[in-house]
């Protein structure tokens, strides 16, 4: 439940957070605006002198009780220098001269006089306009006159078309206030209902956000974390290789996760989230009866792996003597070194790094495997990242800090992009640069990609591996590769291995990019398609502008579905290999699930970056 709760909490938090920002900003603006200007007092004429009612005025009853309908309410008032009676019959108000009894109509000329009498500013009045209603005097029912004045505040005087009463003075400051008032109370139509459904929903959402935040905070801690390690009992943690051979037995403090226990003993499992249950890379296989899978396990591991006893090490608590198998086996303990031979930009933000290892690669360096590059702590100037002249415009758009740094050593995973047999024992990697804080997001640039992009020929690199179980399945089944971004690396390696290894089955490769400029190895893939009759290469671009000359447009999984998968005669006999950005990977896996492709037929690599 926790991963789903985190996702829901994140998106609800974004929506409610935006509204909190609007509440804060609108409240601040309204508090800073001058109250007298908002109320229209700046140019409003006020008369505090009371006027005596003329003795010669006709009796109220003689004027209003003249047989013209039932009167519910009568009041006396002054209209400029003229005493009047206002008689309300339940539908409208009739205005009568208190001296003569004549009915008075508020026409444009009289409205202009009344507006000028109410206005004390320097502006010149414009011609009155008769309105049925306006949002600027939204509480008034009935027709009204609008008289504009040409002054610095764009003042408008509103008067009742029935009684001539000055209703409001509105101006530029009030109109600005009114916009922020609307945002503050979330009444985007009437602008007066403080208890509208949107405000109530936002309030409930804020309460839910606070309660789930507390729950997630509590769920992120374990009781044993508050107990010093030396006070906790120890358990025995035995680590095995996938082939069953024992690797190491160690003491682990009760309450630690397997991920933490292994790290304390010098074994760093693959992870891009540092044990935060968000990347799913630190999987281990439980030997014996595995504990019940948690929501985090089911979020990141396939159902078949869960049934086989795989669990996330960062979510597996040491509460008894445990035996686990780790993917990669002894390779996780082994630290190797290599020299950088070349670093070539294949697209603006994809770079091919070729390493010459000190020790010749063995048979475990299979296509689909990845290396854990050891990223040291560093601090470098932005200028340390060198890029070709024809990519300078792309990099100029990035909002990178002047100093790029990593305060502590970490490890990052990068797949082999070519079979080692094709590279003469070199290790070819494809790294995508993660720019971090773009579009006002304040995330730092990627620690691993920044380091790799600073490498130059001759530099030394440390790494562990190879690791991973993303590999070509045995047998001659038709193969469908779908990828994007840096997912090109393992798929490219697998495709070269298949074709150059003599595979006769059909091999399809669908690769998605935003535009042709961001697509790597296009000429290489086209050459392979021309050389091998059983291989087809399809480049799918999501930006329409460049989709000519036979290029396909759209999202890569959707285009693959429409062109190949939907009408494939034997789809369930195909093997699928997926790698790319998380949204693409999720969408493609969901597509194959809807098409009822067996899970055993789908292999994927997901680094959650």
N, C-alpha and C positions, 0 to 999 in steps of 0.2 A: 504493500500500500504506500510505503514511503516515497518511492520514485514518482508514482502518479500524483501523490499529494504535493510533492515538490514542483512538478510541472504545473499543476493547477494553481498552486500558490504563486508560482512565478508569473503566470499570465494574468491572474486576478490582481496580483500585486502591481503589475504594470498598468492595468486599467485604473485601479483605485489610486495608484501613485500619481498618475497623470491628473486625476481629479483633485487630489490633495494639492498638487502644484497649482492647479487653477484656483482652488479655494485660497491658497496662500497668496498668490499673485493678485487675484481680484480684491481680496481683503486689504492688501497693502496699498494698491492703487486707490481704492475708495477712501482709505484713511488719509492719503496724501492730498486728495483733491480738496480745494477750498469749499467749505460747507455753504457759505453765502452764495458763491457762484453756482454751485449745484442747485440750490434752491431758487435761483433766479432773482436774488435780492439786489444784485449789482445795479441794474438799471430799472428797478421797479419803484414807482412813485407811491408813497404811503401818506395818507391823511389821517391824523389822529384826532382831529377836531370833530366833536359830535355836532350833528345838525338838529335843531328843533323841528318837530313836525309842524307844517303850516296849519294854522287854525282854520283857514278857509278851505282846507281839503275836504272833499266829499266824504261822507261816511263810508266805511269799508263795505258795509252791507249793500248800500245803494249802488255801488260800482260792480261788485262781483256777483250779487244775487239778482241777475237780470234775465233769468230763464234760459241761459245758454249752457245748461248741463249742471249736474251735481258737483259741487265744490267740496273737496276733502280737506284742503289746507289753504289758508290765506296768510300772506305776510306782506309787510310794507318794506320799501327800500328806496334808495335814491339811484336814479339813472342820470349821471352827470349832475346837473342842477335841477333835475326834474323828479318830484316825488311820484312813486308808482306803487301799485298793488300787484302782487303775484298770486294768482289763483291756480291751484293744482287740482285737476279733476280726476286724477288716477292714471292718466295717460300722458298728458303734457301740461305745461305751465302756460297760462295766458297772462299777458302783461297789459295792465291798464293804467292810464294817466290818472293820478289821484285828484287832480284839479278839475279835469273835464270828463273823466270816465271813458275817454276814447281808447280803443285798443291800439297798442303800440307793436309794430313789427320791427325786428332787428334786421335792417337791410345792410348792404355793404357800406353805405355812407356812414350810418350810425355805428357800425362795427369799427370802422376806421377811427371815428372820433373817440370811442370808448378805449380802443387800444392805445391811441396817442395819449389819452389822459392817464393811462396806467403805466406809461413808459417814460422814464426820466433819463434816457441815454442820448448819445449823439447821432444815432442812426436815423435814416430816412425810411418812412414806412413804405411798404409795397402794397399793391392792390390786394384787398382781402379775398380769401378763397373759402367757399362754403364746403365743409366736409361732413360726411356721414359719420365717420369715426376715425381715430388715429391712435397708434400705439403710444404716442407721446402724451396723451391724456386718456389712458385706458380705463380709468374708473368712471368716466363720464358717459351717461347714456343720453342719446339724442344728438341732433346735429349741432355743429359748432363752426365758428369762424376762426380762420387762421390768418394772422397778420404778421408778416416778416419785416424785420428791420435790418438795414445794412449797417452793421457795426462789427467790431472785432470779435464778438462772441456769437455772431449769427443768431441774434435773439429772435424768438417767435413768441407772440402773444396769442393765447387761445381764449375765446369767449363763447359762452353759451348762445346758441342761435335763438333760444326762446326768451331768456331773461337778460342777456347782455352782460351777465356776470363774468368777470375775468376769472378764468379757471386756473391757468398756469402761465408762467413765464419759462420758456425752455431755451436752452442755449447750447453752445458747443461743449462746454464742460459737463452739463447734465447728460448730453448724449453719450459722451465717453463713459461717465459714471453708469449709465443705463446698460451699456454693453457688458461692463464688468459685473454689474448687479445680476444680469441674466446668467453669466457664467458662474456666479457665486451660488445662486439658488437653483441652478439647473432647470429653470423654467424657460425653455427656448421659444415658446409660443406666446403665452400670456405675460410672462415676466413679473408675476405678482404672487404666485402660489409657492410659498416656502415649503409646503408639505407635499410636493408633487411626487409621483412614483419614482422618478430618477434619483431625487435626493434620498428618498427612503431606501432605494436599492443600493445606492452608494454607501449609505450609513450601515446597512446590513452587511455589505461586502467588506467594509472596513473592520467591522466587528469580527466577521469570519476570518479575515486575514490575520487579525491579532491573535485569535484563538488558535488557528492552525499554525501560526508562527511559533507560538509557545509550545504547541505539541511537537513541531519539528525540532525545536531547540532541545526539548527534553529527550526526544527520540534519538538525537544525534549523540547523546552522552550515554555511557554505560557506568553503572555504579563503580565498577572496578577502576575506572579512570581516576576516581577521587581517592583511591587507596594507593599509597606508594608501592612501587614494584617490590621492594625488599620485604614488605609485609604480606605479600601474596604468596600462596603456595605455588609450586612449580609442577608442570606436567611434561611429559615426554612427547616431543614432536618428531616423528620420523618422516623423512622426505625420500621419495622414490622417483626414479625415471619412468617414463611411460612404458618402457619395456620390462618393468618390474624390478630392475636392479636397484639396490639400496644406495642412496647417495650420502645421506648424513642423518644423524640423530642428534637432537639438541634439546636443551631445557627451555621451556616457554612459561612465562608467568600466566597464571590463571586470569582470565579476563581479557588478555590481549587477543587481537585478531591474528589469524595465521599470517596475514600480510605484515603486521607489525613484528610478530615473533621472528619471521624469516629475516626481516630487515635488521633486527637487533643482532642477528647472527651472520650478517654480511651477505645475505641473499636478497637481492632487490628484484622482486617480480616485475614484469612489464606493467607499467601504469602511466597514464597521462594525467591522472587526476589526484595522484598522491594518496590513494586509498580512500577516496571520497565517494565510492559507489556510483560514479557517473560515467566511467569510460568502459568498464567491462573487460579490461585486458588481463586482470590478475586472476584468471580462472585456474583452479586446481581441481584435481579429481580426488574425492574422498574414498579412501579404501575402507571397506566394510559398509555397514548400514549408514547411509548418509543422513544427516539431519534434514528436517523438512525445509524445502526451498523457500526462501523469503521472496518478497515482492521484487527486491533488487536483483536476485538471481534470475527470476523469470523475466525481468525487464531486459537483461543483457545476454542471457544464454538461451539457446534454442531448447525446445521441449525435449528433443532427443538427448541433448547433453545433460539436461536436468535429470532425466530418467537414468542416465549412465552414472550419476553421482557427481557431476561437475558442480562446483559452487564458486562464488567469488571469494577470494582469500581475504579481501578487506571486509567481508561480511560474515566470515566464519570464525566464531569465537572459540578459543581454547578453553574448554571446561572439563576436559578429560584427556587421557593419552590419545593422541591422534596419529594417523598415518595418511599422508597425502601424496599424490603424484603431481609433479610440476612439468608443464610442457617446456621442452628445451633441455630438461635434465641438467647434466653437469655444465652445459653451456652457459647457464645463468651464473655460475661461479667463475667462469673463465673470463679473464679480461685480456683483450687482444689490442694490438696497435697496428696502425696503418699510416701510410704517407699519402697525402693528397696529390694526385697526378694532374687533375684538371677540375675546373669548376666553370661550366658553360651555361649561359642563360638560354634555355630553349624557348621560353616565352617570357614576358615581362616579370612574371612572378612564379615561374617554375624553373628550377636550376638543377642541372645534372652534375652531381659530384662523383668523381671516379677516384676510388681509393686503391692503393696497392698494399695489401696486408703483408706484415712481416712474415707470416706463416701462410703457406699455400692453402687455399680453401679445400676442404674435404667434400665428400659426397653429401654431407648434410646441408650444404648451401644450395638448396633446391629452389626452383622458381616458385614464387609465392611466399618465401621466407622473408623475415625482416631482421634487421640488426637493431640493437639498442645502442645508440650513440651516447657516449658519456659527455654531457655538456658541463664544462667547468664554470666556476664563478668568473664573471668578467665584467668589465666596464669599458665601453668603447664609444668613440664619437660616431655620429651618424655617417660621416664621410668614410668610415671603414668599410661600409658596404658599397662595393664597386659594381657598376652595371654598365652595359654597352650604351653607346651614344644614342642609338635608335630606341632605347627604352627610357631615356631620361624624362620624357614627358609623362610617362606612366608613373614613375616614381615621384615626380614633382607634385603630383596630386595627393600623395600620402601625407597624413598629419603625423609624422614621426617626431619623437622628442630629440633634442640635440644630443643627449647621451643615452645609449642603450646599455642596459645592465642586467646581470643575473647575480643575485646575492648568494646563492648556494648551489652546489652541484646537483644536477638532475639528470635523468635519462629520457631520451625521446626515441621513438620507434620509426624506422624508415625501411621500406621494402626494397629488395633487389629489383632493379628495373631491366636487367638482362641476365641470362644464364651465365654463370662464371666460365663455362666452357667456351662461350662465344667471345668473352672479353680477355682471354688469356690469363685467367686467375684474378682479374681485377674485380672490385666490388662497385657496381654502378648503382647509384641512388638517385632518386628524383625528389627534390624537396620543394614544397610550396611555401612561399613566404607568408607569414601571418602578420598583417600590419597592425593588428590590435586596435588602437583608438581611432576609429573612423566613424564618420557620421555622428559625431558628438559622443560616441561611446568611449569611455575612458579605460579600456582594457590595455595593458601593456603589450607591445609586440611580442610575438612568439619567442620564447627563450631558445628553443632548439633551432628554429629557422633563422633567427638572427645570427646565431653562432655559425651555422653552416654557410650562410651567405657572406660571412666575413672571411671564409677560408680561401687560401691561395695555394698554388702548387708549391709543394715542399713542406707545408704545415703537417704536424703530427696529430693524429686522432686516435682516441681510445674507444673501444666498442666491445659489446658482449653479443653472443649469438653465434650462429643464426637461430632464430626462434620462430614459433608459429606453426599452425597446422593447416594453413591455407595452401592447398596443393592440388595438382591435377589428379583427378580420380582415375583409377585404372580402367581399362576397357576402351572400346572404340566408339563410344556414344557421341552423337552430334553435340557440339559445344556452342553455347551462346555466352559471350562475354559482354557485360554492360558496365560502363564505367564513366567517370568524370573526374576532373581535377587531378590531384596527385595519385588517384586510383589507377592512372595510366601505368604506374610503375610495376606492380605485381602482375597485372593483366598482360602488359607488353612482354614481360619475362616468360609468362606461361605460353603465350601465343608463339613466340620464337621457339620455345622448347618443343611445342607440339609440331609445328610445321617443319622445322629443321630436323626433328626426330623421325620424320617419315609418316606422320599421321595422315590417314586417307579419309577420315570422316569430315563432314561439313563443319567448318569453324566460322562463326559469325562474330564480328566485333562492332558493338555500338558504343560510340563515345560522344558524350555531351559537353559542350562548352558554350560560353556566352557568345563569342564571336571567333572568327578565324584567327585573330591575333593571339588568343588565349589557348589555342589547340596545339599541343606538342606532337612532334614526330608524324605530321600529316604525310609528308613525302615518303617517309619510311614505310608507313602502313599501306599507302597506295602502291608502293613498289612490291610489297609482300603480296597484295591482292593480285597484281599483274603476274607475279611469278608462280603463285600457287592457285590452281583452279578451284580448290576446295575451300579457299579463304575469301570471305567478303568483308569489306571495311566500310562502315557507315559513320560519317561525321554529322552530328546533329547540332545545329546552332540555335540558341534561344532568341537571338536578336535578328529581326527580319531583314535588316538592311543588307546583310551579306549573304543571304540565302539565295544565291543564284548558282548557275553552272552546276546543277545537279545536287547541290547541298540541301540537306533536309532542315526544316525549321520546327522547333517545338521543344518539349521536354523529352529527354532521351528515352525514358521508359515508356512514355506514351507513343512516341514514334515507332519504337521497336514493337510495341503491341499492335499498332495499326498496320504496319508493313509486314511483319513476320509472324508474331506470336498468335494473333487472333485467328488466322486461317491455317496455322501449321497442322499438318495431318497427324503428327505423332508427337505432340508437345511433351507428353509425360515421359518420353524416352530420351529427352535432351538433358544434358548437364548444364547448369547455369553457374557462372562465376561473376560475382558482383563486387565492385570496389569503387568508392567515390565519396563525395560529401554526404554527411548524415541525412539531409533531407532527401537526396536522390536515392540513397540506399534504402531508407525506410519506405519510400514510395514504390520502389521496384519490388521489394520483398512483399509488400501488401498486394501489389498487382499479381505476383505469382501465386500468392495464397488464394486470391479470388479466382484465379484460373485453375485452382486445385492441383498445382504442381507439387509433388511430394517434397517434403522438407529435405529428405535425403538427397534430392537432386540439386539442391541449392547450396553452393559454398560462397561465403562472403568474408571480406576483411573489413573491419570497422575500427578505426583508431579514434573515433569520436572527435575529430578536429576538422 
